[in-house]
Each structure stands twice: as C-alpha cells, then as structure tokens.
Amino acid sequence: MNSIVKGLIVGGAIAVFGAIIAIITLAVCGWTVKPKFQMKTFTSAEEVSSVYVRQDAGNVKMSYYDGDEIVVEYPENKLFKATVESKDGKLTVECSKKWYVIGSFKLPETVIKLPSRLEGKPDVNLKLNAGSANIGDGAYGNVNANINAGQFTAGEITCATLKCNINAGQIKITGVRCTVLDINVDAGKTEIISADAVNTAVDVDAGSVHIGFAGTQSEYTINVKVDAGSCNVSNATGTTEKTITVDVDAGEAKLDFAG
C-alpha cells in the first residue's frame, strides 16, 4: 500500500471521527433539528365499529366530542408519514418516521375526535412502538393496547374488555369499568388507580403492576402464584362472582381495595 492510499485512509478516518465528535458536541449543547410540519385533517361521516392506531413516534390523543363527523388532525412532512382512512367500519390511523435524522425534534400531536352520537361504541386496538397515546373519558367496546415502548394513558373509561400487553414503557389508567381486565407485563410499569372488573388476570414477567380495586377484598376470589418477586395478597374465596388471578414470575404485583 503506497503512502498516498495510506494518507487517504488516515485522513478519512480522522474526518469521520471529527464529524462524530462534532455531532455529540452539538447534541450536548442542545442542538436540534426542527423540521416544518404540515397539519392535515381527515373527516368522515361514516359509522365506525373499530379504531386501529399504530404509533411509531410522536403523540396521539383520542376522545369523544359533540360534532357529527370523525375528525383526525395529524402532522406530516418528508420525515414523518401518516396514513388515515375509514373503510368498512374501521378507522385506521398509522404514524411512522420515514427517515431518521441527526438531532431531535418534537412531533405535533395527532388528535382523533370521535362523535359522541356513535350508536355502537367502537373497539380500540392500539399498537405503540414509541411515543405516547391517550384515550379520553367515555365508553368503548373492547380495548386492546400493545405497548412495545412508550406510554399509554387513559381517563375514566367503560368497556367490555381491557387487555394490555406491555413489553417496556408505562401504562397509567385513571379508572376502568369492564367485564374482563387482562394485564400482561414483560417489563415496565402499569398503574390503574381504580378498577371495577368481574374477571381480572394479571401476569407479571418483570416490572410492576399496581391496581386499586372497587369494593372490599372479601368480595373477590383470589388465586395467586409467585415464582419470584412479590404479591401483597394471598389466595382467598370471595363472596361474589368477581375473580382475580395473579401470576408473578418476577417483579411486583400490588393490589389495593377501596373497602
């Protein structure tokens, strides 16, 4: 290898190293990329029986309002893509980054507004890979939240079933009234301040679950299995049809009761 080629290799390596140092220095100093977003609006008067939301970045908020149409307000630009459509009774909202850029920027919020007049309360299927998602107060059908990362929050909701699978991240629900409550935590943290459910199943592989139940503990038939970690309640026979099943491989399950 001649001296010219060696010089080019060394020079290139120095240039790359210098660029890395410059990027790190700018990031430490708070340098960000702030791309411009165009806010778009999707409207539909069609009745929907289900809502599917996939969020790879940014924040999404869903709630009921007094209007007559479904309204979705969402950002889009060359770096961020959103797909919104309503077809055959299913509203689909998918948000994802098209490119990854150096630096950081805050995405404008995606807002989903559902008419309060909807005759049948829609099922909600949420897949959150990053960012955050919020479901506002109100009644829904079956709610299924799959959280790979990020944060899922909900207000006071009523639904047929609430199933949450969390691989990492956080779930916080103010209140839920449902027939079936199913919480599966691989890692991360789940907190439900108030839960009124007939059948509850809690499976903790790692991380923590904290649920505050309506009524007294004596009302519930409780079955607990702990391999490692902890649970603050023990097996018991209840006075009503309500059941709680807890399986802890590692981590913590904490159950409180209002009575």
C-alpha positions in Angstrom: 0.0 0.0 0.0 1.6 3.3 -1.1 1.8 6.4 1.1 -0.9 8.2 -0.8 -3.5 5.4 -0.2 -2.5 5.3 3.5 -2.8 9.0 3.7 -6.3 8.9 2.3 -7.4 6.2 4.7 -6.0 8.0 7.7 -7.5 11.3 6.5 -10.9 9.7 6.0 -10.8 8.1 9.5 -9.9 11.5 11.0 -12.7 13.2 9.2 -15.3 10.6 10.3 -14.1 10.8 13.9 -14.2 14.6 13.8 -17.8 14.5 12.5 -18.8 12.2 15.3 -17.3 14.5 17.9 -19.0 17.5 16.3 -22.4 15.8 16.4 -22.0 14.7 20.0 -20.9 18.2 21.0 -23.9 19.8 19.2 -26.3 17.3 20.9 -24.8 18.1 24.3 -25.3 21.8 23.7 -28.9 21.2 22.9 -28.8 21.4 19.1 -31.9 20.1 17.5 -33.4 19.7 14.0 -36.7 21.4 13.8 -38.4 20.4 10.5 -41.6 22.1 9.4 -44.8 20.1 9.6 -47.9 20.4 7.6 -51.0 19.8 9.7 -53.6 17.8 7.8 -57.3 17.0 8.6 -59.2 13.9 7.7 -63.0 13.8 8.2 -65.6 11.1 7.7 -69.3 10.8 8.5 -69.2 7.0 8.3 -70.1 5.0 11.3 -67.2 3.0 12.7 -67.2 -0.1 14.8 -63.4 -0.2 15.4 -60.4 2.1 15.6 -56.9 0.9 14.9 -54.0 3.1 15.9 -50.3 2.4 15.3 -47.8 4.9 16.7 -44.1 4.6 15.9 -43.3 8.1 17.0 -45.0 11.2 18.5 -48.1 11.5 20.5 -51.7 10.6 19.7 -54.8 11.6 21.7 -58.3 10.1 21.1 -61.5 11.4 22.7 -65.2 12.0 22.1 -66.7 15.3 21.1 -70.1 16.9 20.2 -69.6 17.0 16.5 -71.2 14.8 13.8 -68.1 13.6 11.9 -64.9 11.7 12.7 -62.0 14.2 12.7 -58.4 13.2 12.6 -55.8 16.0 12.8 -52.2 14.8 12.1 -48.8 16.2 11.1 -46.9 15.1 8.0 -43.7 16.1 6.2 -40.8 14.4 4.4 -39.6 12.8 7.6 -42.9 11.7 9.1 -45.7 9.8 7.4 -49.3 9.3 8.5 -51.9 7.0 6.9 -55.5 7.8 7.8 -58.6 6.1 6.3 -62.0 4.9 7.2 -63.2 1.8 5.4 -65.8 -0.9 6.1 -66.5 0.5 9.6 -62.8 0.6 10.6 -60.9 3.8 11.2 -57.1 3.3 10.7 -54.5 5.8 11.9 -50.9 4.8 11.4 -48.0 7.2 12.1 -44.3 6.5 11.5 -41.0 8.1 10.7 -39.8 7.8 7.1 -36.2 8.7 7.9 -34.0 9.0 10.9 -32.1 12.2 11.2 -29.4 13.6 13.4 -30.7 15.6 16.4 -34.1 15.5 17.9 -37.4 17.3 17.3 -40.9 17.3 18.7 -43.7 16.0 16.6 -47.0 17.9 16.7 -49.8 15.8 18.3 -52.1 13.6 16.4 -55.7 14.1 17.5 -58.6 11.7 16.9 -62.1 13.0 17.6 -65.0 10.6 17.7 -68.6 11.8 17.6 -70.4 11.2 20.9 -73.5 10.2 18.8 -72.0 6.9 17.7 -74.6 4.3 18.3 -72.2 1.4 18.9 -69.2 2.2 20.9 -66.1 1.2 18.9 -63.4 -1.3 19.7 -60.0 0.2 20.1 -56.8 -1.6 19.0 -53.6 0.3 19.9 -50.1 -0.6 18.9 -47.5 1.7 20.4 -43.8 1.3 19.4 -42.7 4.7 20.8 -44.1 8.0 21.8 -47.4 8.2 23.7 -51.1 7.5 23.3 -54.1 8.7 25.4 -57.7 7.6 25.4 -60.1 10.1 26.9 -63.1 9.5 29.1 -66.0 7.6 27.7 -67.4 4.2 26.7 -65.8 1.9 24.3 -66.2 -1.7 23.1 -63.1 -4.0 23.5 -59.9 -2.1 24.2 -56.6 -3.8 23.3 -53.3 -2.0 23.9 -50.0 -3.5 22.9 -47.1 -1.4 24.2 -43.7 -2.2 22.9 -42.3 1.1 24.2 -43.6 4.5 25.2 -46.5 5.5 27.4 -50.3 4.6 27.2 -52.7 6.6 29.4 -56.5 6.6 29.7 -59.0 8.6 31.7 -62.3 7.2 33.1 -63.3 4.5 30.6 -66.0 1.9 30.4 -65.5 -1.1 28.1 -66.4 -4.7 27.6 -62.8 -5.9 27.9 -59.5 -4.2 28.6 -56.4 -6.1 27.5 -52.9 -4.5 27.9 -49.7 -6.2 26.9 -46.6 -4.1 27.8 -43.1 -5.1 26.8 -41.5 -1.9 28.0 -42.7 1.5 28.9 -45.6 2.6 31.1 -49.4 2.3 31.4 -51.5 4.6 33.6 -55.3 4.4 33.7 -57.4 6.7 35.9 -60.4 4.4 36.0 -61.9 1.4 34.2 -65.2 -0.4 34.5 -65.3 -3.7 32.5 -66.2 -7.3 32.5 -62.7 -8.6 31.7 -59.4 -6.9 32.7 -56.3 -8.6 31.4 -52.8 -7.2 32.2 -49.6 -8.8 30.9 -46.3 -7.1 31.7 -43.0 -8.3 30.3 -41.2 -5.2 31.7 -42.2 -1.7 32.6 -44.8 -0.3 34.9 -48.6 -0.5 34.9 -50.8 1.5 37.3 -54.7 1.5 37.3 -56.0 3.9 40.0 -59.5 2.5 40.1 -60.7 -0.8 38.5 -64.2 -2.4 38.7 -64.0 -5.7 36.8 -65.7 -9.1 37.1 -62.7 -11.1 35.9 -59.2 -9.9 36.3 -56.0 -11.6 35.2 -52.5 -10.2 36.0 -49.3 -11.8 34.6 -46.0 -10.2 35.5 -42.8 -11.5 34.0 -40.8 -8.4 35.2 -41.6 -4.9 36.2 -44.6 -3.9 38.3 -48.4 -3.7 38.4 -50.4 -1.6 40.9 -54.2 -1.8 40.7 -56.7 -0.3 43.0 -60.0 -2.3 43.0 -63.5 -1.2 43.8 -65.2 -2.9 46.8 -63.7 -4.9 49.6 -61.1 -7.6 49.2 -63.5 -10.2 50.7 -65.7 -9.8 47.6 -63.1 -11.4 45.3 -62.0 -15.0 44.8 -58.2 -14.6 44.5 -55.7 -17.1 43.1 -52.0 -16.1 43.4 -48.9 -17.8 42.0 -45.5 -16.3 42.7 -42.2 -17.8 41.3 -40.1 -14.8 42.2 -40.8 -11.3 43.1 -43.8 -10.4 45.3 -47.6 -10.0 45.6 -49.3 -8.4 48.6 -52.4 -10.6 48.5 -52.9 -14.3 49.1 -55.4 -17.0 47.9 -58.9 -16.4 49.1 -62.5 -17.3 48.4 -64.8 -14.3 47.8 -68.4 -13.6 48.5 -69.3 -12.6 44.9 -68.6 -13.8 41.4 -65.6 -11.4 41.0 -62.3 -13.2 40.5 -58.6 -12.1 40.4 -55.8 -14.3 39.1 -52.2 -13.2 39.6 -49.1 -14.9 38.2 -45.7 -13.3 39.0 -42.6 -14.7 37.5 -40.5 -11.8 38.7 -41.2 -8.2 39.7 -44.1 -7.0 41.8 -47.9 -7.1 41.8 -49.7 -4.8 44.3 -53.4 -4.9 44.7 -55.4 -2.4 46.8 -59.1 -2.4 47.7 -61.4 0.6 48.3 -63.3 -1.1 51.2 
